[in-house]
Amino acid sequence: MNAKALSRDSGSRSTEAVPAGRLVCRDVSKTFVRKGRPLLAIDNASLTVEPGEFVALVGPSGCGKSTLLRLIDGLSRVDGGEIEVGGKRVTRPGPDRAFVFQSDSLLPWRSVEANVAVGLELRRVPRREARAEVARLLEMVGLSDFAERYPHELSGGMRQRVNMIRALAVDPAVLLMDEPFSALDAQTRELMQAEVTRLWLASRKTVLFVTHSIEEAVFLADRVLVMSSRPGRIKKEFPISLPRPREVGIQRTPEFSEIARAIWEELRADVLRSFAIETNNEQMLAELNAEIDREAEGSGDRG
């Protein structure tokens, strides 16, 4: 083994030739303390997102999807394993990552253009340059005429468009999105899915997108990663080979339905197990565990 390979294996990884948008999680674990007791939220979760790739993360409620995003952003510290962006280990928030939260989190006392400019101000970008970039982004999402409006004057979909371009304004290498459309009505949600696809195709940012909707994940992503029930692990990935650009109508095709069905089959037992744990349904949990044992035995017999 040469010295360069040894350096990578030992944890002192070279950043040479590592693209800025490459995201790697290696055996990431996170434990919280609840009522004086440790709660293992994520256990040895590993994933890689290549530069410019759009990856969706789905899993049962409480499996640690949002926690994993916060760890990647540096808002929380890992207890085990490591996270790298562009070959650099994540220890705190940084300019190479931007986070789009579930709520639009716009500052109500700031106008639309002032909200988009927040990150640029924090980076001390010259005012003329910042104004030009804000104007460009507002035009990109069709909100130039609303630059001087305030968040309460906008629809939910418009606020989320502002939320997204505020993240893009700082030109991050990796965009982390945590169920950004969950509060929108069904029609607006479909429109926003098409909008985020358009923005991604224009910017080619690395995106890790958390959602509870399998259909949303299949529509948006190059790959869908499935997390297990708590403690969360990445248990399977589904490449999405549907052609791009994707129109909303693709969701009603047999190919789309088959992919969504396969992901649900992979998720079903974990979703039910998560529900049984949350509701303290011991009988349901025992039945699910017995079903898993029978499937494992059947797999062993076939092998």
C-alpha positions as CSV (number, residue, x, y, z in Angstrom):
1,M,0.0,0.0,0.0
2,N,1.4,3.4,-1.0
3,A,1.7,6.3,1.4
4,K,-1.2,8.2,-0.1
5,A,-3.6,5.2,0.3
6,L,-2.3,4.7,3.8
7,S,-3.1,8.3,4.6
8,R,-6.7,7.9,3.4
9,D,-7.2,4.7,5.4
10,S,-5.8,6.2,8.6
11,G,-8.3,9.0,8.7
12,S,-5.9,11.8,7.6
13,R,-7.5,11.9,4.1
14,S,-6.0,14.0,1.4
15,T,-8.3,16.6,0.0
16,E,-6.4,16.5,-3.4
17,A,-8.7,16.3,-6.3
18,V,-11.8,15.8,-4.1
19,P,-14.7,17.8,-5.7
20,A,-16.2,20.4,-3.5
21,G,-19.7,18.9,-3.7
22,R,-18.9,15.4,-2.8
23,L,-20.6,14.4,0.5
24,V,-19.6,11.3,2.4
25,C,-21.0,9.9,5.7
26,R,-19.0,7.0,7.2
27,D,-20.5,4.9,10.0
28,V,-22.2,7.9,11.5
29,S,-23.8,7.4,14.9
30,K,-25.8,9.8,17.2
31,T,-27.1,9.3,20.7
32,F,-29.5,11.6,22.6
33,V,-30.4,11.5,26.3
34,R,-34.1,11.4,27.0
35,K,-35.3,11.5,30.6
36,G,-31.9,10.5,31.8
37,R,-31.6,7.5,29.4
38,P,-29.5,7.2,26.2
39,L,-31.5,7.0,23.0
40,L,-29.5,5.8,19.9
41,A,-31.0,7.8,17.0
42,I,-28.6,6.9,14.2
43,D,-26.3,3.8,14.2
44,N,-23.5,3.4,11.6
45,A,-25.2,5.2,8.8
46,S,-23.1,5.5,5.7
47,L,-23.8,7.2,2.4
48,T,-22.1,9.0,-0.5
49,V,-23.6,11.7,-2.7
50,E,-21.5,12.6,-5.7
51,P,-21.1,16.2,-7.0
52,G,-24.2,17.4,-8.8
53,E,-26.2,14.4,-7.8
54,F,-29.8,14.7,-6.4
55,V,-30.4,12.0,-3.7
56,A,-33.6,11.6,-1.7
57,L,-33.8,10.1,1.8
58,V,-36.9,8.4,2.9
59,G,-37.7,6.4,6.1
60,P,-40.3,5.9,8.8
61,S,-41.2,8.7,11.3
62,G,-38.5,9.2,13.9
63,C,-35.8,7.2,12.1
64,G,-33.3,10.1,12.2
65,K,-33.5,11.6,8.7
66,S,-33.6,15.2,9.9
67,T,-31.0,14.4,12.6
68,L,-28.7,13.2,9.8
69,L,-29.1,16.4,7.9
70,R,-28.3,18.5,10.9
71,L,-25.2,16.4,11.5
72,I,-24.1,17.0,7.9
73,D,-24.7,20.7,8.2
74,G,-22.7,20.8,11.4
75,L,-25.6,22.0,13.6
76,S,-25.0,18.9,15.8
77,R,-21.9,16.8,16.4
78,V,-21.6,13.1,15.6
79,D,-20.9,10.7,18.4
80,G,-19.3,8.1,16.1
81,G,-18.0,8.0,12.5
82,E,-17.3,11.0,10.3
83,I,-18.8,13.3,7.7
84,E,-16.9,14.9,4.9
85,V,-17.8,17.5,2.3
86,G,-15.3,18.1,-0.4
87,G,-12.8,15.9,1.4
88,K,-12.9,18.1,4.5
89,R,-14.3,16.7,7.8
90,V,-17.4,18.5,9.1
91,T,-17.1,19.8,12.6
92,R,-19.3,22.9,12.4
93,P,-21.6,24.8,10.0
94,G,-19.7,26.1,6.9
95,P,-20.2,28.1,3.7
96,D,-20.0,24.9,1.6
97,R,-23.4,23.8,2.9
98,A,-26.9,25.4,3.0
99,F,-30.0,24.2,4.8
100,V,-33.6,24.5,3.6
101,F,-35.9,23.8,6.6
102,Q,-39.4,22.4,6.7
103,S,-40.8,25.9,7.5
104,D,-39.8,28.8,5.2
105,S,-38.2,30.6,8.3
106,L,-38.2,33.9,6.5
107,L,-37.6,37.0,8.6
108,P,-41.0,38.7,8.8
109,W,-39.6,42.3,9.2
110,R,-37.5,42.0,6.1
111,S,-38.6,42.3,2.5
112,V,-38.3,39.5,0.0
113,E,-35.0,40.9,-1.5
114,A,-33.6,41.6,2.0
115,N,-34.4,38.0,3.1
116,V,-32.6,36.6,0.0
117,A,-29.6,38.8,0.8
118,V,-29.1,37.6,4.4
119,G,-26.3,35.1,3.7
120,L,-24.6,37.6,1.3
121,E,-24.6,40.2,4.0
122,L,-23.1,37.8,6.5
123,R,-20.3,37.0,4.1
124,R,-19.7,40.8,3.6
125,V,-20.4,40.6,-0.2
126,P,-20.2,44.1,-1.6
127,R,-23.7,45.7,-1.8
128,R,-23.8,46.2,-5.5
129,E,-22.7,42.6,-6.2
130,A,-25.2,41.3,-3.7
131,R,-28.1,43.3,-5.2
132,A,-27.3,42.0,-8.6
133,E,-27.2,38.4,-7.4
134,V,-30.5,38.8,-5.5
135,A,-32.1,40.3,-8.6
136,R,-30.9,37.4,-10.8
137,L,-32.3,34.8,-8.4
138,L,-35.6,36.5,-8.0
139,E,-36.0,36.7,-11.8
140,M,-35.1,33.0,-12.0
141,V,-38.1,32.0,-9.9
142,G,-40.4,34.6,-11.2
143,L,-40.5,36.9,-8.1
144,S,-38.9,40.1,-9.4
145,D,-42.2,41.9,-9.0
146,F,-42.4,40.9,-5.3
147,A,-38.9,42.0,-4.3
148,E,-40.2,44.7,-2.0
149,R,-43.1,42.6,-0.5
150,Y,-43.0,41.0,2.9
151,P,-43.4,37.3,3.8
152,H,-47.0,37.7,5.0
153,E,-47.9,39.1,1.6
154,L,-46.8,35.9,-0.2
155,S,-48.4,32.5,-0.7
156,G,-46.9,29.4,0.8
157,G,-45.3,28.4,-2.5
158,M,-43.9,31.8,-3.1
159,R,-42.3,31.8,0.4
160,Q,-40.7,28.5,-0.2
161,R,-39.3,29.8,-3.5
162,V,-37.7,32.7,-1.6
163,N,-36.5,30.2,1.0
164,M,-34.8,28.1,-1.7
165,I,-33.1,31.0,-3.5
166,R,-31.9,32.4,-0.2
167,A,-30.0,29.1,0.3
168,L,-28.7,29.2,-3.3
169,A,-27.6,32.9,-3.0
170,V,-24.5,31.9,-0.9
171,D,-23.5,29.4,-3.7
172,P,-23.1,26.3,-1.4
173,A,-21.5,23.1,-2.7
174,V,-24.2,21.0,-1.0
175,L,-27.8,21.8,-0.5
176,L,-29.6,20.1,2.4
177,M,-33.4,20.1,2.2
178,D,-35.6,18.9,5.0
179,E,-39.2,18.2,3.8
180,P,-39.5,21.8,2.4
181,F,-42.9,21.1,0.9
182,S,-44.6,19.2,3.7
183,A,-46.8,22.2,4.7
184,L,-48.0,22.9,1.2
185,D,-51.3,21.8,-0.4
186,A,-51.1,19.0,-3.0
187,Q,-51.3,21.2,-6.1
188,T,-48.7,23.7,-4.8
189,R,-46.5,20.8,-3.8
190,E,-46.5,19.4,-7.3
191,L,-45.6,22.8,-8.7
192,M,-42.8,23.2,-6.2
193,Q,-41.4,19.8,-7.1
194,A,-41.1,20.9,-10.7
195,E,-39.6,24.2,-9.6
196,V,-36.9,22.6,-7.4
197,T,-36.1,20.3,-10.3
198,R,-35.7,23.3,-12.6
199,L,-33.5,25.1,-10.2
200,W,-31.3,22.0,-9.6
201,L,-30.9,21.4,-13.4
202,A,-29.7,25.1,-13.7
203,S,-27.3,25.0,-10.7
204,R,-26.3,21.3,-10.5
205,K,-25.8,21.6,-6.8
206,T,-25.3,18.4,-4.8
207,V,-28.7,17.8,-3.1
208,L,-29.7,15.6,-0.2
209,F,-33.5,15.9,0.1
210,V,-35.4,14.4,3.1
211,T,-39.1,13.5,2.5
212,H,-41.8,11.3,3.8
213,S,-43.4,11.0,0.3
214,I,-42.1,8.1,-1.8
215,E,-43.7,9.7,-4.9
216,E,-41.9,13.0,-4.3
217,A,-38.6,11.1,-3.8
218,V,-38.9,9.2,-7.0
219,F,-39.9,12.3,-9.0
220,L,-37.0,14.4,-7.8
221,A,-34.1,12.1,-7.3
222,D,-31.3,10.3,-9.1
223,R,-31.2,7.8,-6.2
224,V,-33.5,7.1,-3.3
225,L,-31.9,5.9,0.0
226,V,-34.1,4.1,2.4
227,M,-33.5,4.4,6.2
228,S,-34.5,1.8,8.7
229,S,-36.6,2.5,11.8
230,R,-34.7,3.8,14.8
231,P,-31.8,3.5,15.2
232,G,-31.6,4.7,11.7
233,R,-29.3,3.1,9.1
234,I,-29.1,3.3,5.4
235,K,-30.6,-0.1,4.5
236,K,-31.1,0.1,0.7
237,E,-30.8,2.3,-2.3
238,F,-32.9,2.6,-5.4
239,P,-31.4,4.1,-8.6
240,I,-34.0,6.1,-10.5
241,S,-33.5,5.7,-14.2
242,L,-36.5,7.7,-15.3
243,P,-35.5,10.2,-18.0
244,R,-35.0,13.9,-17.3
245,P,-36.5,16.5,-17.4
246,R,-39.5,14.9,-15.7
247,E,-43.0,16.2,-16.1
248,V,-45.6,15.9,-13.4
249,G,-47.5,13.4,-15.6
250,I,-44.7,10.8,-15.2
251,Q,-46.0,10.0,-11.7
252,R,-48.9,8.2,-13.4
253,T,-46.9,6.0,-15.6
254,P,-46.4,2.2,-14.9
255,E,-42.6,2.6,-14.6
256,F,-43.0,5.3,-11.9
257,S,-45.6,3.3,-10.0
258,E,-43.4,0.2,-10.1
259,I,-40.4,2.0,-8.5
260,A,-42.6,3.6,-5.9
261,R,-44.2,0.2,-5.1
262,A,-40.7,-1.4,-4.6
263,I,-39.6,1.4,-2.2
264,W,-42.8,1.0,-0.2
265,E,-42.3,-2.8,0.1
266,E,-38.8,-2.1,1.5
267,L,-40.2,0.5,3.9
268,R,-43.4,-1.2,5.0
269,A,-42.1,-3.3,7.9
270,D,-40.0,-0.4,9.3
271,V,-43.0,2.0,9.1
272,L,-45.2,-0.4,11.0
273,R,-42.4,-1.2,13.5
274,S,-41.9,2.6,14.1
275,F,-45.6,3.0,14.6
276,A,-45.8,0.1,17.0
277,I,-42.9,1.5,19.1
278,E,-44.4,5.0,19.1
279,T,-47.8,3.7,20.3
280,N,-46.3,1.1,22.6
281,N,-48.2,-1.7,20.8
282,E,-46.3,-4.7,22.0
283,Q,-48.5,-7.2,20.2
284,M,-48.0,-5.5,16.8
285,L,-44.2,-5.3,17.5
286,A,-44.1,-9.0,18.4
287,E,-46.0,-10.0,15.2
288,L,-43.7,-7.8,13.1
289,N,-40.6,-9.3,14.6
290,A,-42.0,-12.8,14.0
291,E,-42.7,-11.9,10.4
292,I,-39.1,-10.6,10.0
293,D,-37.7,-13.9,11.5
294,R,-39.8,-16.0,9.1
295,E,-38.6,-13.9,6.1
296,A,-35.0,-14.3,7.2
297,E,-35.5,-18.1,7.6
298,G,-37.0,-18.3,4.1
299,S,-34.1,-16.4,2.6
300,G,-31.7,-18.8,4.3
301,D,-33.6,-21.8,2.9
302,R,-33.5,-20.3,-0.6
303,G,-29.8,-19.6,-0.3
